[in-house]
Amino acid sequence: MKHIKTLTAAILLASSFQAAAEIKALNSIAMEVNASIITYGDIERAVRVLRASPTNKDIPNSQLAAAARQQLMERALMVEAAKNAGLKATEAEIDAEIQRRALLAKTTPDALYAQAKSFGLSKKSYRLEVAKDLLSERVMMNVIEDVKVEDGKVLNYIQQAQKEGKTLPAGSPYTVYQVRRILMNINDTHTSKAVGDRIKLLAQAVQQGQDFATLAKRYSQEAAAVNGGLQELSEGLVPAKVEAMMRIVPNGQISAPIQTAKNWQMLYMVSQRTENNPTKMQEHAVRLLLLKQEQQKAQGQFLGSLQHGTVVREF
């Protein structure tokens, strides 16, 4: 056993396993990260998923294998953190996530199970992988979901860059979505399951003809509730799951309930517009830049805290 102080070090050490992975049985253990097991099959499947992306078509297998190991090791640490915090992914949450993935991919849950089978995963194993994804995502989103960049910081950055003669991003047109939203928070007294069940009942009520704005005024737990949940949400500034759903919901329709790290949401799409004001585009580009920097900083600090004293066994 050895203590790995950084994930980067673990990845460098793991790269030597690629040749062995090609000859060992896929179900044999490649490494243990604390109490979590990563098999050669896990690595091989992760490489295949990465290879399926057009942007990775020219990347050597050795690099994809290193990236796959990094992803799996980080996920193992985050799943462990989730379990230590008492977090669980229920069967209903797994079902909802698979349904969400199917909706975004314009396919069906059964088709996703079939695709997973082609990657060597049974239905049960695929659902376990989805559960791990949910837990690791929830842990990381807990870290970055509250990261915000205030207007003053954006303007100060622009002014300082102009004084120093630095080039600022020109920005590009971006989508602004006008929505009504019902947002219900998850906390110690209101579990994810309980909140999810509540918002699903509200979704059924809307489908049966009840007014979304009226329900938002009564149940939504954010400032916009006083206006029936009416607000504008800009591209790039909301959780990825929320943005992905906004892109596909037609005007006049409601989204499926969306679970983020700290709340459940449901959207009613009012309209979309493209923002092409040069000043606003530049401010948006700077805000995204600063947001990414702050999120990466928060992620790095969190992963650093997780990897402190991490034990990796190599086989």
C-alpha positions as CSV (number, residue, x, y, z in Angstrom):
1,M,0.0,0.0,0.0
2,K,1.0,3.5,-0.5
3,H,-0.4,6.9,0.3
4,I,-1.1,9.0,-2.8
5,K,-1.0,12.7,-2.0
6,T,-2.4,13.9,-5.4
7,L,-4.6,12.4,-8.0
8,T,-2.1,13.5,-10.6
9,A,0.5,11.3,-9.0
10,A,-1.9,8.5,-9.0
11,I,-2.7,8.9,-12.7
12,L,1.0,8.9,-13.6
13,L,1.5,5.7,-11.6
14,A,-1.6,4.2,-13.2
15,S,-0.4,4.8,-16.7
16,S,2.0,1.9,-16.4
17,F,-0.9,-0.4,-16.1
18,Q,-2.2,0.0,-19.7
19,A,-0.3,-2.9,-21.1
20,A,-1.3,-5.2,-18.3
21,A,-4.9,-4.1,-18.7
22,E,-4.9,-5.5,-22.2
23,I,-4.0,-9.0,-21.1
24,K,-5.7,-9.3,-17.7
25,A,-9.3,-10.4,-17.5
26,L,-11.7,-7.4,-17.6
27,N,-13.3,-8.4,-14.3
28,S,-10.0,-8.5,-12.4
29,I,-9.0,-5.7,-10.1
30,A,-6.8,-2.9,-11.5
31,M,-6.7,-0.9,-8.3
32,E,-8.4,-0.1,-5.0
33,V,-9.0,3.5,-4.0
34,N,-9.5,3.3,-0.3
35,A,-12.3,0.7,-0.1
36,S,-13.5,1.2,-3.7
37,I,-12.5,-1.3,-6.4
38,I,-11.8,-0.3,-10.0
39,T,-11.5,-3.2,-12.5
40,Y,-9.9,-3.4,-15.8
41,G,-13.4,-3.7,-17.2
42,D,-14.3,-0.4,-15.6
43,I,-11.3,1.3,-17.3
44,E,-12.0,-0.3,-20.7
45,R,-15.6,0.8,-20.6
46,A,-14.6,4.3,-19.6
47,V,-12.1,4.4,-22.5
48,R,-14.8,3.3,-24.9
49,V,-17.2,6.1,-23.8
50,L,-14.4,8.7,-24.2
51,R,-13.5,7.3,-27.6
52,A,-17.1,7.6,-28.7
53,S,-16.8,11.4,-28.5
54,P,-15.9,13.0,-31.8
55,T,-13.4,15.3,-30.1
56,N,-11.4,12.3,-28.8
57,K,-11.1,10.4,-32.1
58,D,-7.4,11.3,-32.6
59,I,-6.3,10.9,-29.0
60,P,-4.0,7.9,-28.3
61,N,-5.4,5.1,-26.2
62,S,-2.8,5.7,-23.6
63,Q,-4.1,9.2,-23.0
64,L,-7.7,8.1,-22.9
65,A,-6.8,5.3,-20.5
66,A,-5.1,7.9,-18.2
67,A,-8.2,10.2,-18.4
68,A,-10.5,7.2,-17.7
69,R,-8.5,6.3,-14.6
70,Q,-8.6,9.8,-13.4
71,Q,-12.3,10.0,-13.8
72,L,-12.9,6.7,-12.1
73,M,-10.6,7.5,-9.2
74,E,-12.1,10.9,-8.6
75,R,-15.6,9.4,-8.8
76,A,-14.6,6.7,-6.3
77,L,-13.5,9.4,-3.9
78,M,-16.7,11.5,-4.3
79,V,-18.9,8.4,-3.9
80,E,-17.1,7.6,-0.7
81,A,-17.6,11.2,0.5
82,A,-21.3,11.0,-0.4
83,K,-21.7,7.8,1.6
84,N,-19.8,9.2,4.5
85,A,-22.3,12.1,4.4
86,G,-25.2,9.7,4.5
87,L,-26.3,10.4,0.9
88,K,-28.1,7.8,-1.1
89,A,-29.5,7.4,-4.6
90,T,-32.9,5.9,-4.4
91,E,-34.4,3.6,-7.0
92,A,-36.9,6.4,-7.9
93,E,-34.0,8.9,-8.4
94,I,-32.1,6.4,-10.6
95,D,-35.3,5.9,-12.7
96,A,-35.7,9.7,-13.0
97,E,-32.1,10.1,-14.1
98,I,-32.3,7.4,-16.7
99,Q,-35.5,8.9,-18.0
100,R,-33.8,12.3,-18.1
101,R,-30.8,10.9,-20.0
102,A,-33.2,9.2,-22.4
103,L,-35.1,12.4,-23.0
104,L,-32.0,14.4,-23.7
105,A,-30.7,11.7,-26.1
106,K,-34.2,11.4,-27.8
107,T,-34.3,7.7,-27.0
108,T,-35.9,5.4,-24.4
109,P,-34.7,3.9,-21.2
110,D,-34.7,0.4,-22.7
111,A,-32.5,1.7,-25.5
112,L,-30.0,3.0,-22.9
113,Y,-30.0,-0.4,-21.2
114,A,-29.3,-2.0,-24.6
115,Q,-26.5,0.5,-25.2
116,A,-25.0,-0.3,-21.7
117,K,-25.2,-4.0,-22.5
118,S,-23.0,-3.3,-25.6
119,F,-20.5,-1.8,-23.2
120,G,-20.6,-5.0,-21.1
121,L,-23.0,-3.8,-18.4
122,S,-26.1,-5.6,-17.2
123,K,-29.2,-3.7,-16.4
124,K,-28.3,-4.0,-12.7
125,S,-24.7,-2.9,-13.2
126,Y,-25.8,0.1,-15.4
127,R,-28.2,1.3,-12.7
128,L,-25.4,1.0,-10.2
129,E,-23.2,3.2,-12.4
130,V,-26.0,5.7,-12.7
131,A,-26.3,5.7,-8.9
132,K,-22.6,6.4,-8.5
133,D,-22.8,9.2,-11.1
134,L,-25.7,10.8,-9.1
135,L,-23.8,10.6,-5.8
136,S,-20.5,12.0,-7.2
137,E,-22.4,14.7,-9.1
138,R,-24.3,15.6,-6.0
139,V,-21.1,15.9,-4.0
140,M,-19.4,18.1,-6.6
141,M,-22.4,20.2,-7.2
142,N,-22.6,20.9,-3.5
143,V,-19.2,22.4,-3.9
144,I,-19.7,24.5,-7.0
145,E,-23.5,25.2,-7.1
146,D,-23.2,28.2,-4.8
147,V,-20.2,29.7,-6.6
148,K,-21.4,33.0,-8.0
149,V,-19.7,36.0,-9.7
150,E,-21.1,39.3,-8.7
151,D,-21.6,42.2,-11.1
152,G,-19.0,44.3,-9.3
153,K,-16.3,41.7,-9.8
154,V,-17.1,41.5,-13.5
155,L,-16.9,45.2,-14.0
156,N,-13.7,45.5,-11.9
157,Y,-12.1,42.8,-14.0
158,I,-13.0,44.6,-17.2
159,Q,-11.8,48.0,-15.9
160,Q,-8.5,46.5,-14.6
161,A,-7.8,44.7,-17.9
162,Q,-8.5,47.9,-19.8
163,K,-6.1,49.9,-17.6
164,E,-3.4,47.2,-18.1
165,G,-4.0,47.0,-21.9
166,K,-5.0,43.3,-21.7
167,T,-7.2,41.8,-24.3
168,L,-10.7,41.0,-23.1
169,P,-13.0,38.3,-24.5
170,A,-15.3,39.9,-27.1
171,G,-18.0,37.5,-26.2
172,S,-20.6,36.0,-28.5
173,P,-24.4,36.0,-28.7
174,Y,-25.9,33.9,-26.0
175,T,-29.4,32.7,-25.2
176,V,-31.5,34.2,-22.5
177,Y,-34.5,32.0,-21.4
178,Q,-37.6,33.6,-19.9
179,V,-39.2,31.0,-17.7
180,R,-41.4,30.5,-14.7
181,R,-39.8,28.3,-12.2
182,I,-40.8,26.3,-9.1
183,L,-37.7,25.7,-6.9
184,M,-37.9,23.7,-3.7
185,N,-34.8,23.3,-1.5
186,I,-33.3,20.1,-0.1
187,N,-32.1,20.3,3.5
188,D,-31.8,18.4,6.7
189,T,-35.5,18.4,7.4
190,H,-36.6,18.1,3.7
191,T,-34.9,15.1,2.1
192,S,-34.2,14.8,-1.6
193,K,-36.8,12.1,-1.9
194,A,-39.5,14.1,-0.1
195,V,-38.9,17.2,-2.1
196,G,-38.8,15.2,-5.3
197,D,-42.1,13.5,-4.5
198,R,-43.6,16.9,-3.7
199,I,-42.5,18.6,-7.0
200,K,-43.7,15.6,-9.0
201,L,-47.1,16.1,-7.5
202,L,-47.0,19.7,-8.6
203,A,-46.0,18.6,-12.1
204,Q,-49.1,16.3,-12.2
205,A,-51.3,19.2,-11.0
206,V,-50.0,21.4,-13.8
207,Q,-50.7,18.6,-16.3
208,Q,-54.2,18.4,-15.0
209,G,-54.8,22.1,-15.6
210,Q,-53.7,24.0,-12.6
211,D,-52.0,27.3,-13.2
212,F,-48.2,27.1,-13.0
213,A,-47.7,30.7,-11.8
214,T,-50.2,30.3,-9.0
215,L,-48.4,27.1,-7.8
216,A,-45.1,29.0,-8.1
217,K,-46.4,31.8,-5.8
218,R,-47.5,29.3,-3.3
219,Y,-44.7,26.7,-3.3
220,S,-41.5,28.0,-4.9
221,Q,-38.8,28.9,-2.5
222,E,-37.0,31.7,-4.3
223,A,-37.4,35.5,-4.6
224,A,-39.1,35.2,-8.0
225,A,-42.0,33.3,-6.4
226,V,-43.8,36.6,-5.8
227,N,-44.0,37.1,-9.6
228,G,-45.2,33.5,-10.2
229,G,-41.6,32.3,-10.7
230,L,-41.1,34.6,-13.7
231,Q,-37.4,35.3,-14.4
232,E,-34.7,35.3,-17.0
233,L,-31.9,32.6,-16.9
234,S,-28.8,33.1,-19.1
235,E,-27.0,30.3,-20.9
236,G,-24.0,29.1,-18.9
237,L,-25.1,30.4,-15.6
238,V,-27.4,27.7,-14.4
239,P,-26.6,24.0,-13.4
240,A,-25.9,21.9,-16.4
241,K,-28.9,19.7,-15.9
242,V,-31.2,22.8,-15.9
243,E,-29.6,24.3,-19.0
244,A,-29.9,21.0,-20.9
245,M,-33.6,20.9,-20.1
246,M,-34.1,24.5,-21.0
247,R,-32.7,23.8,-24.5
248,I,-35.4,21.2,-25.3
249,V,-38.6,22.4,-23.6
250,P,-40.9,24.1,-26.1
251,N,-42.6,27.4,-25.3
252,G,-45.7,26.9,-23.3
253,Q,-44.6,23.5,-22.0
254,I,-43.2,22.4,-18.6
255,S,-40.0,20.5,-18.0
256,A,-39.7,17.2,-16.2
257,P,-38.7,17.8,-12.5
258,I,-35.0,18.4,-12.3
259,Q,-32.8,17.5,-9.4
260,T,-29.7,19.5,-8.6
261,A,-27.4,19.2,-5.6
262,K,-29.4,21.5,-3.4
263,N,-32.9,21.6,-4.8
264,W,-35.5,20.3,-7.2
265,Q,-36.8,22.5,-10.0
266,M,-39.5,22.6,-12.6
267,L,-39.6,25.0,-15.4
268,Y,-42.4,26.5,-17.6
269,M,-40.9,27.9,-20.8
270,V,-42.2,31.3,-21.7
271,S,-39.7,32.4,-24.5
272,Q,-36.1,32.6,-25.5
273,R,-34.1,35.5,-27.0
274,T,-30.6,35.9,-28.3
275,E,-28.6,38.6,-26.5
276,N,-26.3,40.4,-29.0
277,N,-25.6,43.7,-27.3
278,P,-21.7,44.0,-27.5
279,T,-21.4,45.3,-23.9
280,K,-23.6,42.6,-22.4
281,M,-21.8,39.9,-24.5
282,Q,-18.5,41.0,-23.2
283,E,-19.7,41.1,-19.6
284,H,-21.2,37.6,-20.0
285,A,-18.0,36.2,-21.4
286,V,-16.0,37.7,-18.5
287,R,-18.5,36.4,-16.0
288,L,-18.2,32.9,-17.5
289,L,-14.4,33.1,-17.4
290,L,-14.4,34.2,-13.7
291,L,-17.1,31.6,-12.8
292,K,-15.0,28.8,-14.4
293,Q,-11.9,29.9,-12.5
294,E,-13.8,30.0,-9.2
295,Q,-15.4,26.6,-9.8
296,Q,-12.1,25.0,-10.7
297,K,-10.5,26.5,-7.5
298,A,-13.4,25.1,-5.4
299,Q,-13.1,21.7,-7.1
300,G,-9.4,21.6,-6.7
301,Q,-9.6,22.4,-3.0
302,F,-12.3,19.9,-2.4
303,L,-10.6,17.1,-4.3
304,G,-7.4,17.9,-2.4
305,S,-9.2,17.5,0.9
306,L,-10.6,14.1,-0.3
307,Q,-7.3,12.8,-1.6
308,H,-5.4,13.7,1.6
309,G,-4.3,10.3,3.0
310,T,-6.0,8.4,0.2
311,V,-4.7,4.8,0.0
312,V,-4.3,3.2,-3.5
313,R,-3.5,-0.5,-3.9
314,E,-2.1,-1.5,-7.3
315,F,-2.5,-4.9,-8.8
